[in-house]
């Protein structure tokens, strides 16, 4: 519904007062952006966005992403007015312990919040991922005459978002892909923390986005009629993403701080809050005041939205045949891992195959078995084996399950998060492990937000070889393991690689990183009847000289083979070893105490860790007195075998070091 100028003004004033009061009470926060964007929010939530407050996860809702997450009170105020489960008491608890209104929006924490934002630029790219996911879902289920997925993705972005390089990466992809279901509004207030953005930012934003194939308009960000007209024009543009440049004044309405960086990240002050309320026509002594007329506007809006939702439910019921409905349900349910295993490749003992290649074979089978798995690489698919042949591709003005991200690791990770936020899909991305550095922010956010995302990190160690130390990720396993709620798995062979993928598919509570080898590795024999399925326990005994082993050898990835070779040689020297394949600390930590003690008996003090990476963190399993055959510096450029000799990662070197360790 379209509102009158007076109604828009009432909503905007209400948002300003809620933002001012919440930040003032918390004595912490960012009042300037919500005050400056109040008219934008009034238009979007009062007239534009199609959603259902009674069902925040309705699949065909419009998504709204507050990429400028520091302005969270804008979103909380809008959601409160719109009818989500956010009360005035919740707003009074802004930024307080265990409140629904944290300092920056958090996914699954606050009803109606679509993304965890705060680090600038992440939400921009998340929204691109959501728009791509919507197109992918529409490709799977929409009939031309009766589409069931036809919503849009809106985002409010800031100067800071556009300064961050990730926005350039994501904007380039959105334009290349022709995502016409994107409508972004740029809060062009010209202010950053240090002062005017002119200190460090002089881009011609219009020409920049036009060069990336976007539809661009400019409006007065405080003129609701202009904003609404521009949004309607953007809705009519279906072949290109849209950007609306809205010129605004930060802290609009504040007599002393409008247009000033002082309003960006600190309360206005009690006196200035009162002056501002007088200036915008509100009671200066009323806190958290919402006029009944504002609630009435949104009550009418909810009736309109409920009617639209009922119409969609009817459309959905008639649009899908029984077989299509079964496919739809499969998209939004967990697969049976045991049944899925039967559809994946098995590998023969003694075969030699790089775990990156084994992963490629698994991906091919997963694409056939799971219609909702999608992903791609940052221009490295031939090397990391992440392309599924015979399936659709995302490219110029086209979307498909194989996604070509180009050389854009940072945007790739955040777009992948957007697909995960969207729901229904299991997204993966692929690059060399060393380039995790370029996408660490979205990996961290995925872990924080509990997103199911799979990272295929190949070329996992020193044994990248001739490319040298710039490409040898000696510290990256430690870095990945340091991220809470990220499950890191480094499989020892092709069989463990299949199980690692199954573990990632089963892990719906957070992301999974697969660290895979460049070099060929033998498929190993195992002493347990469950074989490589023991990977799901994080660590297990893969080889043992006997029940009374005097040395425990802990290894992951390619070093498991090395540990077995060394253990066999040590047996000939009357040293009995137990070799533990240790692909995942996180999976092991989830096991019960009895299992963990059975694998690593506390009474056995002779422990050896072998890994072509930093020892950091292994102390929790092996202790300070263990022998660590690890990498404590960078590698060098050389063939694989020469590197193994240089850094003591050969059978003979390991044997001699273990013997010396036992003789200490």
N, C-alpha and C positions, 0 to 999 in steps of 0.2 A: 504494500500500500504506500502511496505517496502522502507525506505529511505536510502540514502547513509550515511556513517559516517560523511561526510562534511555537509550534510543537517541537521542531528541530532545536530551536533556541532553548526551550525548557530542558530537553534531554542533555544538551551540551552543558548548560549551567549546572545541572545535577551531577554530571560526570566530573566537572571541575571541582565542585565542592567536596565530593566524595574523595577525590584524589588528594586535594589539599589537606583535608582533615585526617585521612589515613596516614599520610606521610608525617604530618605534624605530630600525631599521637605516637607513632612509632619512633619519632625523632630520627628517621632514617628513610631514605628512598629518593625517588626521582619524580618530583611533581610537575616539572616543566613540560615534559613530553605529553602526558595525559591531558594537561590543560591546553596545549597547543593543538592537539589532534581531536578535541572533543567533538567538533562538527563532523569530522570524518567518521568517527564512531557512531554519532547520532544517525547519519545517513545509512551507513552499512547495517547497523543493527535495527534501526527503526523502519527501514524500507527495503533493503536489498537482500541480505543473507537469508538463504532458505535453510532452515534447521528445525530441530524438534527438541526443545528443552526437556521434554519427558523421556527422550531417548537420545542421549548425547552421542551414542555410537551408531545411529542410523546410517546405513551405508551410503545413501544418496544425498546426504547433507552437503551443503557448501562447507568447505573448510576455510577457517580464518586463522592465519598464522601471524602472531605478533613477533616479527623478527627482531624488532627493537625491544627485547624483553625487559630492559630496565624500566620501561613504561608500563609495567604490569598492572598498575592500578587502573589504567584505561580499560584493560580487558576485564578485570574483576568487576569494575563498575558496570560495564556493558552486560556481562553475564548475569549479574544480580538483577538488573532491570529487565533483562530478557526472560527471566524466570528459571534460571538454573539453581541448583541447590547451593547457593552462596548467599548467606543472610547478611544483614547489616552487622550482626555481631561478628561474623567472619571477617568483614571488612574492617571492623574496629580492631581485630587481632592481626592486622597486616604486619607481616615480617616477625611475628611472634612464634615461639616454640609450638610446633605441632598444629599450626593454623592451616586452614585451607588456602591462605593467601600469602604464600612465601614471596621473598623479594623478587625472584624471577619466576615465570610460569614453569610448572613442572607437570609433565604428562602423567596421567593416571592419579595425580594427587588432587587436582581441582576439576570438578565437572565442567566440561566445555572447553578445557585447555587441550589443544590438538598437538602441541609440541613442547618439548623442554627447550626454552630459548634463554639467551643471556649472552653467551659468546657471539659477538656480532657476525653476521653473515650466515650463520648456521640455519636460521629460520628461512632466510631467502632461498637457500638450496633445498631445504626440507620441502618447501612449498613446490618447487620444481619437481621433486620426487613424487609428491602427492598427485600433481597434475599428470605426470607420466603414468602413475599407477591407475588413475581414473581412466585414462585412454586405453591402457592394457585391459582393464576389466571390461570396459565397453566393447573392445574388440572381441572379447570372449563371449559376451552375453547379449549385446544389443541387437535387436532386430530393427531394420531400417524404419519400419512403420510404427514401432512401439518401443522406443529405447527406454531402458530402465536405469541407465547410468548417464546422467546429463547435467551433473552439477558442475560448479566452478570452484576454483581455489583462489581465495583472496589473501593478500598479505599486506601488512603495513611495515614499510622498511624505512630506514633512517640514513642520514649522512654516513654514520659509522658503518652500516651494512655495506654501503656502496664503496667506501674506502677499502674495506677488507677485500683481498684478492679473490676470495671464494665466490663473491657475488659476480665478478667478471667471468669466472669459469662457468658458473651455473647459468648466467644470463646467455652466454654464448650457446650453451647446449639447448636451453629452452627455445631460443630463436631458431636454431638449426633444426630442432625437432618439430617446430611449428605448433607449439602447445597453446592453442587458442583458448584453452579453458583457464588460463592464468590472468588474473587482474591484480596487479600490485599498485599500491599507492605509496608514493615517496614523500615522506615528511621533510620537506625542504625548508628547514628552519634556520639553516646557516650557522648553527651553534654547536660546538663541541666542548668538552670539558675545559680545554685550555683557552677557549675564547671563540672568535669567529673561525668558521671552517676555512676562510680565506688564508689562514696561516699555513695550511697544508693541502688544500683541495681546491682546484680550479677547473675540474673537468667540465666539459659541455655534456651534461648528462643526457639531454635529449639526443644529441648526435651520437653519443656513445651507444645508446640503446637502439636507435634506428639502424646503426651499423650492424647490430646483432640481430636485425630482422624483427624488432619489436614495433608494435603500434604505440605511439607516444602522444599524450595530450598534456596540457598545462592548465591548472585552475588556481583560483584563490581558495586556499585550504580552509577558509572560514566562511565561504559562501556555499551554503548547503544546496542551493539550486544548481550551481555550477558543478559541484561534486556529483550530485545525482545524475545530471545530464551526461557527465563524462563516463560514469560507470555504465550507464545504459549504452553509450556508444561503444565502450569496451566489450560489453556483452554481445554486441552485434558483430564484432570482429572475431571470427572463429578460426582464421588461418594463422594468426600470429598472437603471441603473448602480448599483453597490454601493460603499459606503465602510465600511471597518472601522476604527474609532478604537481604536488600541492604545496604552494608557497604558504608557509605558516609562521606564526610568531610563537616561540617557546614561552610558556607561562602566560598565554593569552589571558588578558583581564587583570593581571597583577600590576597595580600602578607603579610599584617600585622595581619589579624584576622581570616584566615582560621584555623579551628579546635579549635577556642577559644569561650568560653562562652560570651565574649564581643560582639559577633555578634548576640546573640540570640534575645535580646529584645531592641536594640537601633540602631540608624543609624550608618553606618560605619564612617561617617565624610567625609567632602568634599574632603580632600586630599586623603583619603584611597579609595574613590570612583574612583577618577582619576587614581590612581595607579592600581586599579583592572581592570579598562577598558583597560589600556595599557597592563596589564598582559594577558588579554584574547583576545587581538587583536581588540579592539573597539576604536573609536575616543574618547579621554578623555574629549573633550570639547562639545560633543554632548549629549544632554539630551533626554531621552525617544525616543531613536533612534531605529526604526524598519527597517531593510534593506528590500527593495522591494523583494529581493529573498525569504525572510521569508514569506511575504504575498503570494508570488507566490506558494510556497509549499502548503500552506493551501488552496489556491484557487483550486489547483488540488485535494486536499483531499476532499473539499466540493463537487466537481463534482462526485467523487467516492461515497461519502456518499449519495448524491441525487439519484444516480442510485440505490443504495441499498434500499433507502426509497421507491422509486417507485415500486420496486420489492415486497417489503413488503406490500404495499397498495394493490397490485394485489392479493397477497396471502391472505390477510385479506378478501378481497371481495369474493373470491371463497370458503373460509374455513368455513364460518358461514352460516347455514341455517337461514331462516327468524325467527324461534322461538329462535334460539341461538343469533341472532342479537338483538332481543328484550331484551333478558336477559343481553346481553352486555350493551345495552343502559341503562338498569335499574341499572347496577353497577355504572355507571358514571353520574347518575342524582339523584336529591333529591326525596325521597318518599313523597307521599301525606299523611300528618299526619292524617287527618280525616279518610281517607280510611284505614290507618294502625291501627288506634284506634279500628276499628270494628273487627280486627283480633286478638286483645289482650284480655286477661281475664278481666272480671268485677268481683267485689267482693261485697258480701251482707253486708248491715249494720248489725252490731252486731257480725259478725264473728270475730274471734280473730286469727290474723296471723302476724308474724314478717315481717317487711318490707324487710328483706333479703330474706325471703321465697316468698313473693309476687314478688320480683325482679326475683327470679329463675323461677317462672311461666311465667313472661313476657319474659325472655330470651328464654325459650323454644318456645314461640309463635313467637318471632322475628326471630329465626333461620328458622322457617317454612315460614315466610312471606318475609324475606329479605335474599337472597342468599349471600349478601356481608357483613354480619355482622360476625365477627370472634373475638375470644378472649379466655381468660382463666385465671387461677389463679396461684399464687405463692404457690402451694401445699396446698391450703385451699378450694378447690372447694366444698367438702362436707359441710363445715361450711358456706361458703358465697354463696352457691347455684348458682354457675356460670357455671356449666357444662350442655350442651344441649344434652340430651340423644338421641341416634339414629343418630348422625352425626359424621363425620370423625374426627380423632384425629391426632395431631402432636406429634410424638414420635420418637423412634429410627429409623432413616432413613426413616421417613414417615412424611408427612405434611397433616394437616386437619384443619377444622374450630375450633375445640376445641383444645386449645393450652395448653400443660402442661409445665409451666415455671420452675418447681422445686422451691426451696427456694431461689429465686433470684429476689427480688423486684426491685432492681436498674436496672438490665438488662431488666426486664419485661417492665418497663416504657419506656425505651429508644428503645427497640425493637418494642413496640407498636407505638412509634413515627415514627419509620422507616416504619411501615405498613401504617400509616397515610400519611407520605410524599409520599409514592409510589402512592397513589391514588386509587380510586375505592372501597376501603374497609372502613367499619366503625369498628374500633378496640376497644375492651374494655379489661380491666384488672381488677383483683379482689384480694383484700387482706383485712386484718383487718385495720381499720382506723388508729390505732396507728402506723402501719408500713408504713404509708405515709412518715414518716421520712426517710425511706430507699430509697424512690423513688422520693423525692421532686425535685432533679435536673431535671429529664425529665418532671415532671409535669410543672415546671417553663418554660422549653424550649418549651413545647407544647403550653403554653399560649402565650409566646413571638412570636412563629412562626405561631400562628393561626391555629393549627391543630385540626381536629375533632377527639378527643379521649375521651372515656368514662371510668371513674374510679369508680368501684364498691367498696366502702369502707364500710364494715360491722362492727358490734360490735362497734357502733358509739359513745358510751358515758360511763359515770360512771356505767351504768347498765349492763356492761359486767359482773360485779359481782365478783364471787369467784376468777377469775384469778388475780384480784388485780390491784394496780396502774400501774404496768408495762404494762398492757393491757387496761387500762381505758384512752381513749384519751380526757382528759378534755380540752386540749389546741388546739386540731387539727382543730376544726371548725374555730377558729380565725386565725390559720395559713393558712388554705385553702382560707378563705375569703380575706386574705391579698395579694394574688397573683392576679395581674391585668389580666383581660381577662379569668380567670377561673370562670366558673359558678358553684357555689356550691349549691346543693339542698339537703335538709334534709326533706323528706316527713313524714307526720304525721301518715299515715296509708297505707293500700294496694292500695286504690284508687289513692291516691297521688303518690304512687310509680309508677303505670302505667303511669301517666301523666309526672312524672319526666323522665322516659325513653323516652317518646315521645318528651319532651323538649330537651333531649340530642341528639336524632336523628335529630331534626330540627336545632340544633345549629352547623352550618358548619363553624362558624367563630372562634371557639376556643374549648378548652376541657371543659368537664363537670364532676364534682365530685358528686357522689350520696352517701350520708351518711345514712346508713341503720341500723335498730335496730337488735340486737340479740334477744330481748325478744318479745313475742307476744303483739300486740296492737290491740284494737278493730277497726273495720271499722266504721267510724264516720258518723253520719247524718250531713247534711249541709243545710243551710237556703237559699242558692242561687240556681236558676234553672240550672245553668251551672255546679254545683257540683264541683268535684275535678278538672275539667278542668280549674278552676280558678288558679290552681297552676302556669299556664303559665304567670300569672301576678305577680308572686313572693310572694304576700301576699293578703289575702282576709278575709272578715268577715265570720267566720264559725259558730259562735253562738252569739246571742245577746239577752239580757233580755228585751230590748225595745229601742225605738228611742233616748232616752235621757240618754244613759249610762254615768255614772259618773267616770268609771274606764276603761281604755283600757288595755287589757292583750295581750301581744305579746309573742308568743311561737313558737317553731319549733319541729318537730319530735315527740318523745314520750311525750314531755311536753305539747303538745296541748290537749291531753286527760286530763292531770292533770289540765290545766287551765280551761277547761270546767267544770270539777267536782268542782273545787274551786268556779267558777262563779255561778254555781247552788246553792252551799251552801251559798254564799254571798247574793244571791237574797233573801234567807230566812232571812237574817239579814238586809234587806232593802238597800242593796248595789247593784246597777245596773251596770252590766259589759258588755263590748263588747270583745269577744275573737277573736283575729286575728291569723289565721294560717299563719306563716311567713316562708315558706320553703326555699326561695331564695332571698337574698339581691340583687343579680345581676339582676334577672328578674324583681324585683320590681323597681329598679333604671331605668330600660328601659321604664317604663310606663310614661304617661304624668303627668304633675303637678296636673291636675284636679283629676285623679284617685288616685294619692298618697294622696292628701288632703282629698278625700272622705273616704279613709280607715283609715288614721291617721289624724283626724281633728286637726288643729293647736291650736284651742281654748281649746281642752281637755288636761289639764295638768297632770291629775292623770294617770300615766302610770306605768305598771308593766311588767317586762321582766322575763320570766321563761325559763331557758335552762340549761341542765345538762353539761355545759361547761363554759369557761371563758366569762365574760361580754364584753371583749375587742371589741370595734367597735359598740356595740349596742347603744352607746350614740348618734349616728347620727340619730337614729329613736326615741329614748325614752328621750334623754336629760340627763343632769347630775342629775336632781332632781328626776328621776324615782326610783322606788323600783326594785332592781335587786336580783332575786332569782336565783343565778348562782353558779358556782364552782370557787373559787379563790385559790384553793390548790389542791393537789393530793387526790385521793380517798384511799380506803383501801380494803382489801380482805374480802368479806362478801357476803351473799346472797343479791339478789336485794332488797327485802323489807327492810332489815336491813339498807342497804345503803340509801334508800329513807328517812328513819327515821333519820339517823345520819346527813344527809346533808339538811334536811328541804324540801325535795321534795315529801311531802305528801299533801293530800287535806287539812287536818286540820292545818298543819303548814303554808301552803300558806294563808289560810283564816285568821289566827291570824296575820300573818305579814302584810297582806293587811289592816286589821282593824287598826293595829298600825300605818301603813303608813298614813292612812287617818286622824288619830287623832293627827298627829304631829303638 
